[in-house]
Amino acid sequence: MKKTGVIFAILAALAVLGCASTSGGSGSASSNASGGGAAPFIVDLSKLQAVKSEKDVKIEDQLQSGKYQILPSLKNQTPFAKRWDDFYIILPPSALPSDFSKYTRLTITCKFYNAKGEEIEPGDSMAQVVVIYDAKGDLRGPASDPGPNTPVKSQNIGGYSGMIHKDRGIKVTFSKPPQGIMFQNAQNEEVKFIELTSLVFHNGNYSSEK
């Protein structure tokens, strides 16, 4: 009888462990599914257009008038002449998610180049990126924070302190599709060119590793 009791106790313990293991696995999968949400939307960069910088003509004036030239790549061809110079990229609706409510995070990456066109190591205080709702509205927003027309303003892109270029990205809530993004070179005067390399809408479930 004692042996039978021991056997039943062992079987009961194994059953409990089996249920716990099954429950844990299922909950973990459910958590991952709900946490992940929609699959990452990786923007097709070939659908985007970069606006050529015109000497002594602000990007605001070019967009307002509708008179601007499109560059052959997503990299400025005219080197930045001063700090906080601009480089604007048009985001056509056809290149963006159809439903922004499905996404809570944003990742943007870029490359930096010096006056010789040589790629340079990214770091803090090199550039910031602004996401813009209305291309004919306020393109700059507050000095360092998001604004009504600039739902994203992220400093130190590419640098140690920046977050937007990392796979985790930054938390965002878009009320409507943005029409453009604008890079600005910051305190590092060595940065003369910036090239957009990726734009991803996701839910913390994006990985740049393939």
N, C-alpha and C positions, 0 to 999 in steps of 0.2 A: 504494500500500500504506500509505503513511504516513497519507493521508487516511482510509482505511478504518479504520486503527487508532485514529485520533483519534475517529472517529464511534462506534466500539465503546466507547471509554473514556467518552465523554459519556453514551451510553445506559446503561452500567453504573452510572455515578454517579447518573443520574436514578432508576434502579431502586432503588438503595440509599436515596436520599432519600425515594422514595415509600414504601418499606417502613418506614422510620423514622417518617415522618409518620403512616402508618396505625397502626403499633404504638403510637405516642404517644397518638393520639386514642382508640384502644380502651382503653388502660391508664387514661387519664384518666377515661373514662366509667365503667370498671369500678371505679376508685377512688372516684368520686363515688357510685356506686350502693351500694357496700359501706359507705362512710363515712356516707352518708345514712341507710341502714337504713329502718325504717318511716316512712311519711309522718307529719308532725306531727299530733298529736291535740289539736285546739283544743276545750277544754271548753265546752259549751253552758252559759253562765252562768244561763240561765233555769231550769236544773234544780237550782241550788244554793239553799241557804237560810241566811239570816243570823239569828243569835240576838239577841234584844233584850237589852240590858244592863239589869240590875235594880239599883237602888240598894242598896248594902250587901250584895249577894248575889253571891258569886264565881261566875264562869262554871263552875268545877269543880263547885260544888254544884248548879247548875242542870242540868248535863248528867248528873250522878250520879243526881239525883232524877227526871230526865225531865220536869221541870216548867219549861218555858220557852216564850216566845212567839217567833214567826217574824216578821221584818221584811218589809215589802213590797219592799225593794230590798237590794242588797249594799253598803249604806252604813249605818254606825251612825247612829241617830236621836238618841241621847242623847250630848251632847258629852263628850269625854274630860275628866275632872275633875282628873287628875294625870298625871304622867309614868308610862309603862309601864301605862297603862290598856289594857284588852283589847277586841277586837272579833272574835267567833268566827263562822266560816262552816262549815256542814255540807257535806261532800262525799258525796253518796249514791253507792253503787256504780254505779247506772245512768248516772251522768254521767261516769264514769272509763273509762280504757282497760281492756279485758278481760285484757290481758297486759302487765304492767309491764316484763317482761324485754326488750321491744322498744325501750325508751326509756332514754336515758342522761343527758338534760339536761332542765331545767325552767326555764320563764320565767313570772314572775308580774308583772303591772303593776297600778298603782293610781293614784288621784288623791287629793290632799289639799285640805282645806277649813279655813277659819278659823271663828271663832265666829259670823260673819255668814252662813256658808254659801257664802262666796266661794272659788272655787278659787285655790289659791296655788301658786307655783312649787316644784317638788320639789327636794330637796337632801339632803346628808348630815345625819345625826343627826336625822332627822325620824320615822323609823319602822323597825321590823323586822318580818319575817314568819316565822312558825313553821308547819311542816307536821307534823301529828300523826297517829300510827297509831290509837291507841285513844282515843276521845272521853271515856272514863271513866277514863283513866289520867293520867299526868303530862303536863300541857299545856305546861309551860314548859321543862323540861329544864335543862341546865347554863346558866350565866350567858351565855356567848357562843358555845358550840359545840353541835353536834348531840348528841342523847342517844338512849338505847334506844327511847323513845317519840316522840322528836322528830327524825326523820331529816334535817330541814332547819331551820336557824335562820340567817337571812340578814339582816345589818344593812344600813343605808343604802339600803334599797329606794327607788328613784327618784332617788338621788343620784349624784354623780360617782364616788364610791368603790364604790358598789354594783354588783353584777353580775347579780342575779337578774331584774331588770326589762329587761335588754337581750336582743336577739334571740338572742344566743349562750347566754344563760342561765347556769346553774350545773350542774356535774356531779352526778348523783344516782344512787343505787342503792336502789331500794325492795324490801324483802323481802315486802311485802304492800301492798294498797291502803290509802292514808291515809283517815281518816274526817273530817278537818277541817283548816282552816288558821286561824291566828289572827294578826291584826295587833296591834301594840303601838306606841303613839306613844312616841317616844324623848325626846331632850333638848330638842326644839323645842316650847315650850309653845303656840305659835301653832296647832299642828295640833290641831283639835278633831274632825274627821271624816275618815274614810278610806273610799274606795270601791274595791272590786275591779273592775278593768276587763278583765283577761284572765288565763287560766291555760292554759299550753300545755306538753304533754309532747312532746319531740322528740329529735333526735340531732345537733343543731347545724345542721340543715337547715331551720330555721324563719325566715321573713322576714315582718315585720309590714307591709312595703310591698306593696300590691296593684297 
